[in-house]
Amino acid sequence: AGKDWYDLKEEELEEIETLIEKRDQWRRQRNYKMSDQIRYELKDDFGIHLDDRLKLWWTDTKHGGVPGVVSEIKGEGRWGKQKPWTQIPTTAESDAMVDADYVMDLLEKRDRARKRKDFRVADDLLQKAHDAPGGTLGLRIHDESRTWRIWTERPPPRKGETPEGYEKLSPNEMCLQMVTEHEPEKLDEMKSLLKKFPGREWNIMKKLKDRYNAN
């Protein structure tokens, strides 16, 4: 495939094809350690990328992506168009600790590295994105939803679930505050309920919100 697209020397092309054939032999023998070793050798020595499903290979391109002809064959699958990365807000204090543009740039570069199957570079970019806030903070990066946020022990406020003015309270504190405002005589009862059902604070808070028509 590469001979028609790139200016490779004849001896380089012969060596590449020999290595690919050897790798195919190791794969047929289920010796994936040796086949992976040849894959890395092809990448490091010649900038070769392989797609085993399509039975194609290509060299690095100037733009760093997958050649157009390969993308056309692949279609709108993993190499097709992806929705953009989105930041999930947490708190103003936490979000101010990270440069969102810097993170977006790292994640987009990682997308390109993954497309060309340069997983070592992709992993390095992922680590840089995770460590972007500095200090003890890190990022939670979710590939399936293509979202990221500052990692905090308390989850970010859920849309439609946090009453106005309660954004800085924990779910437990929200429940107690709502009961204090609307039915203070039942505060001890609510404390007992929260203690009896740990981890159910969000569900309890949602029921209180509906009960008190809190917005």
N, C-alpha and C positions, 0 to 999 in steps of 0.2 A: 504494500500500500504506500509506503513512504517514498519509494523510488520516484513516483510521479509528482510528488508534492515538494520534496526537499532536495537540496543539492548535497547529497551524500557521496562520499568517495566509494568506489566499487568495493574496496577491501573492507570498509566500514559496514557497508550493506551486507556483505557476505558474513561478517562476524555477527552482526545483529540477527540475521536469519538463523545462523547456527545456534546462537544462544536461545532464541525463541523455540527452536525445535527441541533443544535439550530440555527446556523448561516444560514443554508439552509432554515430553516423555516422563519427567518426574511427576507431573500432575496425574498422568494415567496410572502411575504406580502409587499414587496417593502419598507421595513424599513431598508434603507441602512446605516443609522446612527448606529443602533444596530449591523448590520452585520459587519460593519467596526470595531466597538468596539471589537467584538469577534475575528476578524482577528488580531488586535493588541495584544489582550490577548494571542492568540495562539503563535504569534511571540515572545512576551516578555517572556512568561512563559516557552515555550517549544522549541522555535526556529523553529516553523512550518511555512512552505511556502505553499500557496495554488494556484492552477490553476483552475479557475472555468470552463473554456472551456473544459479542459481535464478531469475534475473531479478527480484530483489527488492532493495529498499533500505529503510533504517530510520535513525532518529536515535539519538543517545546515550541510553542508559537510566540510571536512577538507580543501579543496582547495577553499571554499567559493563560488563555482559555483553551477550550476544546475546538479543533478545526471545524469549520462550518459544515463540511460534508458529513462528519461524524455526528454532529448535533442534529442534522436533518434526519439521519437514520434513526437516532435515538428518540427523536420526537419530544413531546412534552413530559417526559419522565423525569428522572432525577436531574438530568442535564438541561431540562427545559426551563421555562421561566418560573422563577420562584417569587413568592410574595416578599416584600421588603421586611427587614428586621424591625421590630417594634419594641420600644422601651415601656415597661410597666412601671408606673410611678409608685413610690413607696412613701417616704416622708421627705419634706423639703430639705431637712438637715442631711439625710442620707444621700438623696439624689444630687445634692450640691457637691458631694465628694468625688464625683466621676465626670469626666469629659465625655458627654454622649456622642459627639462627633468622632472622637478618637475610637470609642468602642465600635461604632457603626463601621468605621473604616477597617478595623481589624476583622470584624465578622464578615465583611464583604470580601476581603482578601482571603479569608479562610474558605469561603464558598468557592472561590476560584481555585484554590489549592486542592480542595476536595474533588472538584470537577476533573482536574487533571491527575487525580489519584496520587498527589504528593502528600500523603498522610502525615509524614513527619513534620513538614512545614505547617500543615493544618493544625496539628496538635500543639505546635509551638505558638501559633497565633491564638488558639483557644486559651492557652495558659496565660498569655499576655492580656487577653480580654478579661479573663477571670480576675487577674491581679490588678486591673486598671484602677480601682478606687484607692489602692494603697492601704497601708496600715493593717488592721485586722479585718477590714471589710473585703468582701469578694462579690462576684457576680453569680447569679443563677442564670444559666443559658439553656434554653429549651429549644432543641432543633425542630421538633415536630410542629410546634406552634410558632416557631421563629420569633420568640420573645426573649427578652432579658430584663433583669432587674437587680438592684442591690439586694444581696442576701441579708435578710433580717430574721431573727427568731420568730417574731410575730409576722404573720402573712400580711400583705398589703390590703387596704380596705377593699371590700368587694362591692362592686357597683350596685347601688340600690339597697344595700344591707346595713350601712352605717348611718345612723341618724345624724343630722346636721349638728355640728358642735361636739361630736363624740369621736372625731377622727384620731385623736391622740390617746384614746383610752384603749385598754386591752378588752377583749370580749367579756371577760369576767367583770371588769370595772363598768363596762357598758350596761350589763344586766343590773348590777346593783344601783347604778345611777338612775336608770329608768324607773326602777321600783321605788327608789327614794323620792323621785319627783311625782309619781302618780299614786303609789300605794305604800307610803312609808311604814304603815303598820305590818306589812308583809315582808319587810326587809330580812328579818331573821329566817323566815321561811325560805326566801330566795337563797340566802347564804347556805342553808342546809341542802337545798336542791343542787346548787353548784358543786358543793363538796361531794354529794352522792354520785353525781354524773360528770366526772372530770373528762374534758375533751369534747363535751357537748355544748360548750358555751355559745358557739355560733347559732346552733339550732334553737337554743333557749332564747337568745337575743332576738332572733327573727320572729318567734312567737310573741314575745313581749312587744316588739315593734308593731305587729299586726293588732295586738290587743289594745295598745294605746294610740294607734294611728300615728306613730312617730314617723317623721319624714327625714 
